[in-house]
Amino acid sequence: MADDCLLCRVAEADAFFHRRRVWEDDLWRLSVVLRAAADAIAERLR
Ligand SMILES: [Zn+2]
């Protein structure tokens, strides 16, 4: 990959940030699910 080519750099950056955003979305969803599960367990133990 040519680092001096603007189009290639933009495409690479797009792919990187898209992957990163997807990953963060998954992490956020996972943390919401875990929090909901923890709340449900706490409700049961109360
Ligand atoms: Zn290029």
mmCIF file of the protein (N, C-alpha, C, O) and its ligand, coordinates in Angstrom:
data_MODEL
# 
_entry.id   MODEL 
# 
loop_
_entity.id 
_entity.type 
_entity.pdbx_number_of_molecules 
1 polymer     1 
2 non-polymer 1 
# 
_entity_poly.entity_id                      1 
_entity_poly.type                           'polypeptide(L)' 
_entity_poly.nstd_linkage                   no 
_entity_poly.nstd_monomer                   no 
_entity_poly.pdbx_seq_one_letter_code       MADDCLLCRVAEADAFFHRRRVWEDDLWRLSVVLRAAADAIAERLR 
_entity_poly.pdbx_seq_one_letter_code_can   MADDCLLCRVAEADAFFHRRRVWEDDLWRLSVVLRAAADAIAERLR 
_entity_poly.pdbx_strand_id                 A 
# 
loop_
_entity_poly_seq.entity_id 
_entity_poly_seq.num 
_entity_poly_seq.mon_id 
_entity_poly_seq.hetero 
1 1  MET n 
1 2  ALA n 
1 3  ASP n 
1 4  ASP n 
1 5  CYS n 
1 6  LEU n 
1 7  LEU n 
1 8  CYS n 
1 9  ARG n 
1 10 VAL n 
1 11 ALA n 
1 12 GLU n 
1 13 ALA n 
1 14 ASP n 
1 15 ALA n 
1 16 PHE n 
1 17 PHE n 
1 18 HIS n 
1 19 ARG n 
1 20 ARG n 
1 21 ARG n 
1 22 VAL n 
1 23 TRP n 
1 24 GLU n 
1 25 ASP n 
1 26 ASP n 
1 27 LEU n 
1 28 TRP n 
1 29 ARG n 
1 30 LEU n 
1 31 SER n 
1 32 VAL n 
1 33 VAL n 
1 34 LEU n 
1 35 ARG n 
1 36 ALA n 
1 37 ALA n 
1 38 ALA n 
1 39 ASP n 
1 40 ALA n 
1 41 ILE n 
1 42 ALA n 
1 43 GLU n 
1 44 ARG n 
1 45 LEU n 
1 46 ARG n 
# 
loop_
_struct_asym.id 
_struct_asym.entity_id 
A 1 
B 2 
# 
loop_
_chem_comp.id 
_chem_comp.type 
_chem_comp.mon_nstd_flag 
ALA 'L-peptide linking' y 
ARG 'L-peptide linking' y 
ASP 'L-peptide linking' y 
CYS 'L-peptide linking' y 
GLU 'L-peptide linking' y 
HIS 'L-peptide linking' y 
ILE 'L-peptide linking' y 
LEU 'L-peptide linking' y 
MET 'L-peptide linking' y 
PHE 'L-peptide linking' y 
SER 'L-peptide linking' y 
TRP 'L-peptide linking' y 
VAL 'L-peptide linking' y 
ZN  non-polymer         . 
# 
_pdbx_entity_nonpoly.entity_id   2 
_pdbx_entity_nonpoly.name        ? 
_pdbx_entity_nonpoly.comp_id     ZN 
# 
_pdbx_nonpoly_scheme.asym_id         B 
_pdbx_nonpoly_scheme.entity_id       2 
_pdbx_nonpoly_scheme.mon_id          ZN 
_pdbx_nonpoly_scheme.ndb_seq_num     1 
_pdbx_nonpoly_scheme.pdb_seq_num     101 
_pdbx_nonpoly_scheme.auth_seq_num    101 
_pdbx_nonpoly_scheme.pdb_mon_id      ZN 
_pdbx_nonpoly_scheme.auth_mon_id     ZN 
_pdbx_nonpoly_scheme.pdb_strand_id   A 
_pdbx_nonpoly_scheme.pdb_ins_code    . 
# 
loop_
_atom_site.group_PDB 
_atom_site.id 
_atom_site.type_symbol 
_atom_site.label_atom_id 
_atom_site.label_alt_id 
_atom_site.label_comp_id 
_atom_site.label_asym_id 
_atom_site.label_entity_id 
_atom_site.label_seq_id 
_atom_site.pdbx_PDB_ins_code 
_atom_site.Cartn_x 
_atom_site.Cartn_y 
_atom_site.Cartn_z 
_atom_site.occupancy 
_atom_site.B_iso_or_equiv 
_atom_site.pdbx_formal_charge 
_atom_site.auth_seq_id 
_atom_site.auth_comp_id 
_atom_site.auth_asym_id 
_atom_site.auth_atom_id 
_atom_site.pdbx_PDB_model_num 
ATOM   1   N  N  . MET A 1 1  ? 0.851   -1.198  0.000  1.00 0.00 ? 1   MET A N  1 
ATOM   2   C  CA . MET A 1 1  ? 0.000   0.000   0.000  1.00 0.00 ? 1   MET A CA 1 
ATOM   3   C  C  . MET A 1 1  ? 0.883   1.243   0.000  1.00 0.00 ? 1   MET A C  1 
ATOM   4   O  O  . MET A 1 1  ? 1.831   1.332   0.780  1.00 0.00 ? 1   MET A O  1 
ATOM   5   N  N  . ALA A 1 2  ? 0.578   2.194   -0.864 1.00 0.00 ? 2   ALA A N  1 
ATOM   6   C  CA . ALA A 1 2  ? 1.390   3.411   -0.981 1.00 0.00 ? 2   ALA A CA 1 
ATOM   7   C  C  . ALA A 1 2  ? 0.967   4.423   0.071  1.00 0.00 ? 2   ALA A C  1 
ATOM   8   O  O  . ALA A 1 2  ? -0.161  4.916   0.061  1.00 0.00 ? 2   ALA A O  1 
ATOM   9   N  N  . ASP A 1 3  ? 1.872   4.718   0.965  1.00 0.00 ? 3   ASP A N  1 
ATOM   10  C  CA . ASP A 1 3  ? 1.537   5.651   2.045  1.00 0.00 ? 3   ASP A CA 1 
ATOM   11  C  C  . ASP A 1 3  ? 1.414   7.088   1.562  1.00 0.00 ? 3   ASP A C  1 
ATOM   12  O  O  . ASP A 1 3  ? 0.806   7.930   2.223  1.00 0.00 ? 3   ASP A O  1 
ATOM   13  N  N  . ASP A 1 4  ? 2.017   7.362   0.367  1.00 0.00 ? 4   ASP A N  1 
ATOM   14  C  CA . ASP A 1 4  ? 1.983   8.736   -0.116 1.00 0.00 ? 4   ASP A CA 1 
ATOM   15  C  C  . ASP A 1 4  ? 0.762   8.994   -0.967 1.00 0.00 ? 4   ASP A C  1 
ATOM   16  O  O  . ASP A 1 4  ? 0.630   10.098  -1.495 1.00 0.00 ? 4   ASP A O  1 
ATOM   17  N  N  . CYS A 1 5  ? -0.127  8.056   -1.128 1.00 0.00 ? 5   CYS A N  1 
ATOM   18  C  CA . CYS A 1 5  ? -1.331  8.235   -1.934 1.00 0.00 ? 5   CYS A CA 1 
ATOM   19  C  C  . CYS A 1 5  ? -2.485  8.643   -1.015 1.00 0.00 ? 5   CYS A C  1 
ATOM   20  O  O  . CYS A 1 5  ? -2.871  7.890   -0.121 1.00 0.00 ? 5   CYS A O  1 
ATOM   21  N  N  . LEU A 1 6  ? -3.017  9.809   -1.238 1.00 0.00 ? 6   LEU A N  1 
ATOM   22  C  CA . LEU A 1 6  ? -4.065  10.331  -0.349 1.00 0.00 ? 6   LEU A CA 1 
ATOM   23  C  C  . LEU A 1 6  ? -5.295  9.432   -0.349 1.00 0.00 ? 6   LEU A C  1 
ATOM   24  O  O  . LEU A 1 6  ? -5.885  9.179   0.702  1.00 0.00 ? 6   LEU A O  1 
ATOM   25  N  N  . LEU A 1 7  ? -5.684  8.948   -1.537 1.00 0.00 ? 7   LEU A N  1 
ATOM   26  C  CA . LEU A 1 7  ? -6.891  8.120   -1.602 1.00 0.00 ? 7   LEU A CA 1 
ATOM   27  C  C  . LEU A 1 7  ? -6.733  6.840   -0.792 1.00 0.00 ? 7   LEU A C  1 
ATOM   28  O  O  . LEU A 1 7  ? -7.653  6.412   -0.094 1.00 0.00 ? 7   LEU A O  1 
ATOM   29  N  N  . CYS A 1 8  ? -5.544  6.232   -0.897 1.00 0.00 ? 8   CYS A N  1 
ATOM   30  C  CA . CYS A 1 8  ? -5.316  5.004   -0.146 1.00 0.00 ? 8   CYS A CA 1 
ATOM   31  C  C  . CYS A 1 8  ? -5.318  5.302   1.345  1.00 0.00 ? 8   CYS A C  1 
ATOM   32  O  O  . CYS A 1 8  ? -5.854  4.521   2.132  1.00 0.00 ? 8   CYS A O  1 
ATOM   33  N  N  . ARG A 1 9  ? -4.731  6.409   1.737  1.00 0.00 ? 9   ARG A N  1 
ATOM   34  C  CA . ARG A 1 9  ? -4.686  6.766   3.161  1.00 0.00 ? 9   ARG A CA 1 
ATOM   35  C  C  . ARG A 1 9  ? -6.095  7.027   3.678  1.00 0.00 ? 9   ARG A C  1 
ATOM   36  O  O  . ARG A 1 9  ? -6.439  6.592   4.776  1.00 0.00 ? 9   ARG A O  1 
ATOM   37  N  N  . VAL A 1 10 ? -6.910  7.730   2.902  1.00 0.00 ? 10  VAL A N  1 
ATOM   38  C  CA . VAL A 1 10 ? -8.282  8.014   3.329  1.00 0.00 ? 10  VAL A CA 1 
ATOM   39  C  C  . VAL A 1 10 ? -9.071  6.714   3.447  1.00 0.00 ? 10  VAL A C  1 
ATOM   40  O  O  . VAL A 1 10 ? -9.798  6.509   4.419  1.00 0.00 ? 10  VAL A O  1 
ATOM   41  N  N  . ALA A 1 11 ? -8.925  5.844   2.461  1.00 0.00 ? 11  ALA A N  1 
ATOM   42  C  CA . ALA A 1 11 ? -9.650  4.574   2.499  1.00 0.00 ? 11  ALA A CA 1 
ATOM   43  C  C  . ALA A 1 11 ? -9.209  3.757   3.709  1.00 0.00 ? 11  ALA A C  1 
ATOM   44  O  O  . ALA A 1 11 ? -10.033 3.130   4.373  1.00 0.00 ? 11  ALA A O  1 
ATOM   45  N  N  . GLU A 1 12 ? -7.922  3.767   3.990  1.00 0.00 ? 12  GLU A N  1 
ATOM   46  C  CA . GLU A 1 12 ? -7.400  3.015   5.128  1.00 0.00 ? 12  GLU A CA 1 
ATOM   47  C  C  . GLU A 1 12 ? -7.948  3.585   6.434  1.00 0.00 ? 12  GLU A C  1 
ATOM   48  O  O  . GLU A 1 12 ? -8.361  2.845   7.327  1.00 0.00 ? 12  GLU A O  1 
ATOM   49  N  N  . ALA A 1 13 ? -7.944  4.918   6.527  1.00 0.00 ? 13  ALA A N  1 
ATOM   50  C  CA . ALA A 1 13 ? -8.454  5.570   7.733  1.00 0.00 ? 13  ALA A CA 1 
ATOM   51  C  C  . ALA A 1 13 ? -9.939  5.278   7.899  1.00 0.00 ? 13  ALA A C  1 
ATOM   52  O  O  . ALA A 1 13 ? -10.397 5.007   9.009  1.00 0.00 ? 13  ALA A O  1 
ATOM   53  N  N  . ASP A 1 14 ? -10.698 5.331   6.799  1.00 0.00 ? 14  ASP A N  1 
ATOM   54  C  CA . ASP A 1 14 ? -12.122 5.019   6.855  1.00 0.00 ? 14  ASP A CA 1 
ATOM   55  C  C  . ASP A 1 14 ? -12.350 3.621   7.406  1.00 0.00 ? 14  ASP A C  1 
ATOM   56  O  O  . ASP A 1 14 ? -13.175 3.415   8.296  1.00 0.00 ? 14  ASP A O  1 
ATOM   57  N  N  . ALA A 1 15 ? -11.609 2.667   6.866  1.00 0.00 ? 15  ALA A N  1 
ATOM   58  C  CA . ALA A 1 15 ? -11.770 1.284   7.302  1.00 0.00 ? 15  ALA A CA 1 
ATOM   59  C  C  . ALA A 1 15 ? -11.409 1.161   8.778  1.00 0.00 ? 15  ALA A C  1 
ATOM   60  O  O  . ALA A 1 15 ? -12.095 0.471   9.532  1.00 0.00 ? 15  ALA A O  1 
ATOM   61  N  N  . PHE A 1 16 ? -10.341 1.827   9.188  1.00 0.00 ? 16  PHE A N  1 
ATOM   62  C  CA . PHE A 1 16 ? -9.911  1.762   10.586 1.00 0.00 ? 16  PHE A CA 1 
ATOM   63  C  C  . PHE A 1 16 ? -10.980 2.325   11.510 1.00 0.00 ? 16  PHE A C  1 
ATOM   64  O  O  . PHE A 1 16 ? -11.363 1.697   12.497 1.00 0.00 ? 16  PHE A O  1 
ATOM   65  N  N  . PHE A 1 17 ? -11.460 3.531   11.170 1.00 0.00 ? 17  PHE A N  1 
ATOM   66  C  CA . PHE A 1 17 ? -12.441 4.153   12.066 1.00 0.00 ? 17  PHE A CA 1 
ATOM   67  C  C  . PHE A 1 17 ? -13.767 3.421   12.030 1.00 0.00 ? 17  PHE A C  1 
ATOM   68  O  O  . PHE A 1 17 ? -14.476 3.372   13.036 1.00 0.00 ? 17  PHE A O  1 
ATOM   69  N  N  . HIS A 1 18 ? -14.116 2.844   10.867 1.00 0.00 ? 18  HIS A N  1 
ATOM   70  C  CA . HIS A 1 18 ? -15.363 2.079   10.810 1.00 0.00 ? 18  HIS A CA 1 
ATOM   71  C  C  . HIS A 1 18 ? -15.257 0.849   11.717 1.00 0.00 ? 18  HIS A C  1 
ATOM   72  O  O  . HIS A 1 18 ? -16.165 0.558   12.496 1.00 0.00 ? 18  HIS A O  1 
ATOM   73  N  N  . ARG A 1 19 ? -14.125 0.130   11.602 1.00 0.00 ? 19  ARG A N  1 
ATOM   74  C  CA . ARG A 1 19 ? -13.929 -1.032  12.468 1.00 0.00 ? 19  ARG A CA 1 
ATOM   75  C  C  . ARG A 1 19 ? -13.964 -0.617  13.921 1.00 0.00 ? 19  ARG A C  1 
ATOM   76  O  O  . ARG A 1 19 ? -14.583 -1.285  14.750 1.00 0.00 ? 19  ARG A O  1 
ATOM   77  N  N  . ARG A 1 20 ? -13.298 0.489   14.235 1.00 0.00 ? 20  ARG A N  1 
ATOM   78  C  CA . ARG A 1 20 ? -13.225 0.955   15.605 1.00 0.00 ? 20  ARG A CA 1 
ATOM   79  C  C  . ARG A 1 20 ? -14.621 1.306   16.131 1.00 0.00 ? 20  ARG A C  1 
ATOM   80  O  O  . ARG A 1 20 ? -14.965 0.980   17.267 1.00 0.00 ? 20  ARG A O  1 
ATOM   81  N  N  . ARG A 1 21 ? -15.423 1.979   15.285 1.00 0.00 ? 21  ARG A N  1 
ATOM   82  C  CA . ARG A 1 21 ? -16.764 2.362   15.705 1.00 0.00 ? 21  ARG A CA 1 
ATOM   83  C  C  . ARG A 1 21 ? -17.627 1.119   15.935 1.00 0.00 ? 21  ARG A C  1 
ATOM   84  O  O  . ARG A 1 21 ? -18.384 1.047   16.903 1.00 0.00 ? 21  ARG A O  1 
ATOM   85  N  N  . VAL A 1 22 ? -17.501 0.143   15.031 1.00 0.00 ? 22  VAL A N  1 
ATOM   86  C  CA . VAL A 1 22 ? -18.268 -1.092  15.190 1.00 0.00 ? 22  VAL A CA 1 
ATOM   87  C  C  . VAL A 1 22 ? -17.870 -1.776  16.490 1.00 0.00 ? 22  VAL A C  1 
ATOM   88  O  O  . VAL A 1 22 ? -18.715 -2.273  17.235 1.00 0.00 ? 22  VAL A O  1 
ATOM   89  N  N  . TRP A 1 23 ? -16.563 -1.789  16.746 1.00 0.00 ? 23  TRP A N  1 
ATOM   90  C  CA . TRP A 1 23 ? -16.082 -2.432  17.969 1.00 0.00 ? 23  TRP A CA 1 
ATOM   91  C  C  . TRP A 1 23 ? -16.628 -1.722  19.200 1.00 0.00 ? 23  TRP A C  1 
ATOM   92  O  O  . TRP A 1 23 ? -17.059 -2.361  20.160 1.00 0.00 ? 23  TRP A O  1 
ATOM   93  N  N  . GLU A 1 24 ? -16.603 -0.390  19.162 1.00 0.00 ? 24  GLU A N  1 
ATOM   94  C  CA . GLU A 1 24 ? -17.110 0.363   20.309 1.00 0.00 ? 24  GLU A CA 1 
ATOM   95  C  C  . GLU A 1 24 ? -18.607 0.156   20.470 1.00 0.00 ? 24  GLU A C  1 
ATOM   96  O  O  . GLU A 1 24 ? -19.111 0.110   21.593 1.00 0.00 ? 24  GLU A O  1 
ATOM   97  N  N  . ASP A 1 25 ? -19.329 0.030   19.343 1.00 0.00 ? 25  ASP A N  1 
ATOM   98  C  CA . ASP A 1 25 ? -20.756 -0.239  19.435 1.00 0.00 ? 25  ASP A CA 1 
ATOM   99  C  C  . ASP A 1 25 ? -20.999 -1.583  20.113 1.00 0.00 ? 25  ASP A C  1 
ATOM   100 O  O  . ASP A 1 25 ? -21.881 -1.717  20.962 1.00 0.00 ? 25  ASP A O  1 
ATOM   101 N  N  . ASP A 1 26 ? -20.191 -2.588  19.719 1.00 0.00 ? 26  ASP A N  1 
ATOM   102 C  CA . ASP A 1 26 ? -20.342 -3.908  20.320 1.00 0.00 ? 26  ASP A CA 1 
ATOM   103 C  C  . ASP A 1 26 ? -20.039 -3.853  21.809 1.00 0.00 ? 26  ASP A C  1 
ATOM   104 O  O  . ASP A 1 26 ? -20.743 -4.451  22.623 1.00 0.00 ? 26  ASP A O  1 
ATOM   105 N  N  . LEU A 1 27 ? -18.971 -3.121  22.157 1.00 0.00 ? 27  LEU A N  1 
ATOM   106 C  CA . LEU A 1 27 ? -18.593 -3.018  23.567 1.00 0.00 ? 27  LEU A CA 1 
ATOM   107 C  C  . LEU A 1 27 ? -19.685 -2.324  24.352 1.00 0.00 ? 27  LEU A C  1 
ATOM   108 O  O  . LEU A 1 27 ? -20.027 -2.746  25.457 1.00 0.00 ? 27  LEU A O  1 
ATOM   109 N  N  . TRP A 1 28 ? -20.235 -1.260  23.784 1.00 0.00 ? 28  TRP A N  1 
ATOM   110 C  CA . TRP A 1 28 ? -21.299 -0.520  24.464 1.00 0.00 ? 28  TRP A CA 1 
ATOM   111 C  C  . TRP A 1 28 ? -22.516 -1.418  24.667 1.00 0.00 ? 28  TRP A C  1 
ATOM   112 O  O  . TRP A 1 28 ? -23.107 -1.450  25.746 1.00 0.00 ? 28  TRP A O  1 
ATOM   113 N  N  . ARG A 1 29 ? -22.884 -2.158  23.595 1.00 0.00 ? 29  ARG A N  1 
ATOM   114 C  CA . ARG A 1 29 ? -24.038 -3.049  23.694 1.00 0.00 ? 29  ARG A CA 1 
ATOM   115 C  C  . ARG A 1 29 ? -23.782 -4.106  24.769 1.00 0.00 ? 29  ARG A C  1 
ATOM   116 O  O  . ARG A 1 29 ? -24.664 -4.433  25.563 1.00 0.00 ? 29  ARG A O  1 
ATOM   117 N  N  . LEU A 1 30 ? -22.554 -4.633  24.775 1.00 0.00 ? 30  LEU A N  1 
ATOM   118 C  CA . LEU A 1 30 ? -22.212 -5.668  25.750 1.00 0.00 ? 30  LEU A CA 1 
ATOM   119 C  C  . LEU A 1 30 ? -22.313 -5.115  27.164 1.00 0.00 ? 30  LEU A C  1 
ATOM   120 O  O  . LEU A 1 30 ? -22.833 -5.785  28.056 1.00 0.00 ? 30  LEU A O  1 
ATOM   121 N  N  . SER A 1 31 ? -21.816 -3.892  27.378 1.00 0.00 ? 31  SER A N  1 
ATOM   122 C  CA . SER A 1 31 ? -21.852 -3.337  28.725 1.00 0.00 ? 31  SER A CA 1 
ATOM   123 C  C  . SER A 1 31 ? -23.290 -3.053  29.151 1.00 0.00 ? 31  SER A C  1 
ATOM   124 O  O  . SER A 1 31 ? -23.621 -3.186  30.329 1.00 0.00 ? 31  SER A O  1 
ATOM   125 N  N  . VAL A 1 32 ? -24.146 -2.663  28.208 1.00 0.00 ? 32  VAL A N  1 
ATOM   126 C  CA . VAL A 1 32 ? -25.557 -2.444  28.537 1.00 0.00 ? 32  VAL A CA 1 
ATOM   127 C  C  . VAL A 1 32 ? -26.192 -3.763  28.935 1.00 0.00 ? 32  VAL A C  1 
ATOM   128 O  O  . VAL A 1 32 ? -26.937 -3.828  29.912 1.00 0.00 ? 32  VAL A O  1 
ATOM   129 N  N  . VAL A 1 33 ? -25.896 -4.827  28.173 1.00 0.00 ? 33  VAL A N  1 
ATOM   130 C  CA . VAL A 1 33 ? -26.465 -6.142  28.474 1.00 0.00 ? 33  VAL A CA 1 
ATOM   131 C  C  . VAL A 1 33 ? -25.989 -6.623  29.838 1.00 0.00 ? 33  VAL A C  1 
ATOM   132 O  O  . VAL A 1 33 ? -26.777 -7.136  30.632 1.00 0.00 ? 33  VAL A O  1 
ATOM   133 N  N  . LEU A 1 34 ? -24.685 -6.455  30.108 1.00 0.00 ? 34  LEU A N  1 
ATOM   134 C  CA . LEU A 1 34 ? -24.149 -6.908  31.396 1.00 0.00 ? 34  LEU A CA 1 
ATOM   135 C  C  . LEU A 1 34 ? -24.768 -6.123  32.542 1.00 0.00 ? 34  LEU A C  1 
ATOM   136 O  O  . LEU A 1 34 ? -25.071 -6.690  33.592 1.00 0.00 ? 34  LEU A O  1 
ATOM   137 N  N  . ARG A 1 35 ? -24.957 -4.830  32.347 1.00 0.00 ? 35  ARG A N  1 
ATOM   138 C  CA . ARG A 1 35 ? -25.556 -4.013  33.403 1.00 0.00 ? 35  ARG A CA 1 
ATOM   139 C  C  . ARG A 1 35 ? -26.992 -4.430  33.654 1.00 0.00 ? 35  ARG A C  1 
ATOM   140 O  O  . ARG A 1 35 ? -27.432 -4.498  34.802 1.00 0.00 ? 35  ARG A O  1 
ATOM   141 N  N  . ALA A 1 36 ? -27.731 -4.711  32.576 1.00 0.00 ? 36  ALA A N  1 
ATOM   142 C  CA . ALA A 1 36 ? -29.116 -5.141  32.724 1.00 0.00 ? 36  ALA A CA 1 
ATOM   143 C  C  . ALA A 1 36 ? -29.168 -6.485  33.453 1.00 0.00 ? 36  ALA A C  1 
ATOM   144 O  O  . ALA A 1 36 ? -30.032 -6.706  34.301 1.00 0.00 ? 36  ALA A O  1 
ATOM   145 N  N  . ALA A 1 37 ? -28.240 -7.375  33.116 1.00 0.00 ? 37  ALA A N  1 
ATOM   146 C  CA . ALA A 1 37 ? -28.202 -8.680  33.770 1.00 0.00 ? 37  ALA A CA 1 
ATOM   147 C  C  . ALA A 1 37 ? -27.857 -8.519  35.246 1.00 0.00 ? 37  ALA A C  1 
ATOM   148 O  O  . ALA A 1 37 ? -28.440 -9.196  36.093 1.00 0.00 ? 37  ALA A O  1 
ATOM   149 N  N  . ALA A 1 38 ? -26.926 -7.638  35.561 1.00 0.00 ? 38  ALA A N  1 
ATOM   150 C  CA . ALA A 1 38 ? -26.548 -7.407  36.956 1.00 0.00 ? 38  ALA A CA 1 
ATOM   151 C  C  . ALA A 1 38 ? -27.723 -6.841  37.729 1.00 0.00 ? 38  ALA A C  1 
ATOM   152 O  O  . ALA A 1 38 ? -27.957 -7.223  38.876 1.00 0.00 ? 38  ALA A O  1 
ATOM   153 N  N  . ASP A 1 39 ? -28.468 -5.927  37.107 1.00 0.00 ? 39  ASP A N  1 
ATOM   154 C  CA . ASP A 1 39 ? -29.648 -5.362  37.765 1.00 0.00 ? 39  ASP A CA 1 
ATOM   155 C  C  . ASP A 1 39 ? -30.683 -6.451  38.023 1.00 0.00 ? 39  ASP A C  1 
ATOM   156 O  O  . ASP A 1 39 ? -31.283 -6.497  39.097 1.00 0.00 ? 39  ASP A O  1 
ATOM   157 N  N  . ALA A 1 40 ? -30.893 -7.320  37.049 1.00 0.00 ? 40  ALA A N  1 
ATOM   158 C  CA . ALA A 1 40 ? -31.886 -8.383  37.196 1.00 0.00 ? 40  ALA A CA 1 
ATOM   159 C  C  . ALA A 1 40 ? -31.484 -9.325  38.331 1.00 0.00 ? 40  ALA A C  1 
ATOM   160 O  O  . ALA A 1 40 ? -32.328 -9.757  39.116 1.00 0.00 ? 40  ALA A O  1 
ATOM   161 N  N  . ILE A 1 41 ? -30.199 -9.638  38.408 1.00 0.00 ? 41  ILE A N  1 
ATOM   162 C  CA . ILE A 1 41 ? -29.721 -10.514 39.489 1.00 0.00 ? 41  ILE A CA 1 
ATOM   163 C  C  . ILE A 1 41 ? -29.897 -9.839  40.841 1.00 0.00 ? 41  ILE A C  1 
ATOM   164 O  O  . ILE A 1 41 ? -30.320 -10.469 41.810 1.00 0.00 ? 41  ILE A O  1 
ATOM   165 N  N  . ALA A 1 42 ? -29.566 -8.541  40.898 1.00 0.00 ? 42  ALA A N  1 
ATOM   166 C  CA . ALA A 1 42 ? -29.709 -7.800  42.153 1.00 0.00 ? 42  ALA A CA 1 
ATOM   167 C  C  . ALA A 1 42 ? -31.170 -7.760  42.573 1.00 0.00 ? 42  ALA A C  1 
ATOM   168 O  O  . ALA A 1 42 ? -31.476 -7.868  43.760 1.00 0.00 ? 42  ALA A O  1 
ATOM   169 N  N  . GLU A 1 43 ? -32.061 -7.608  41.625 1.00 0.00 ? 43  GLU A N  1 
ATOM   170 C  CA . GLU A 1 43 ? -33.496 -7.595  41.944 1.00 0.00 ? 43  GLU A CA 1 
ATOM   171 C  C  . GLU A 1 43 ? -33.902 -8.931  42.554 1.00 0.00 ? 43  GLU A C  1 
ATOM   172 O  O  . GLU A 1 43 ? -34.673 -8.981  43.512 1.00 0.00 ? 43  GLU A O  1 
ATOM   173 N  N  . ARG A 1 44 ? -33.370 -10.017 41.981 1.00 0.00 ? 44  ARG A N  1 
ATOM   174 C  CA . ARG A 1 44 ? -33.725 -11.353 42.448 1.00 0.00 ? 44  ARG A CA 1 
ATOM   175 C  C  . ARG A 1 44 ? -33.216 -11.600 43.862 1.00 0.00 ? 44  ARG A C  1 
ATOM   176 O  O  . ARG A 1 44 ? -33.872 -12.272 44.658 1.00 0.00 ? 44  ARG A O  1 
ATOM   177 N  N  . LEU A 1 45 ? -32.034 -11.047 44.171 1.00 0.00 ? 45  LEU A N  1 
ATOM   178 C  CA . LEU A 1 45 ? -31.426 -11.303 45.467 1.00 0.00 ? 45  LEU A CA 1 
ATOM   179 C  C  . LEU A 1 45 ? -32.038 -10.427 46.563 1.00 0.00 ? 45  LEU A C  1 
ATOM   180 O  O  . LEU A 1 45 ? -31.848 -10.677 47.753 1.00 0.00 ? 45  LEU A O  1 
ATOM   181 N  N  . ARG A 1 46 ? -32.763 -9.414  46.147 1.00 0.00 ? 46  ARG A N  1 
ATOM   182 C  CA . ARG A 1 46 ? -33.299 -8.495  47.131 1.00 0.00 ? 46  ARG A CA 1 
ATOM   183 C  C  . ARG A 1 46 ? -34.428 -9.125  47.935 1.00 0.00 ? 46  ARG A C  1 
ATOM   184 O  O  . ARG A 1 46 ? -34.995 -8.477  48.815 1.00 0.00 ? 46  ARG A O  1 
HETATM 185 ZN ZN . ZN  B 2 .  ? -3.871  4.944   -3.708 1.00 0.00 2 101 ZN  A ZN 1 
# 
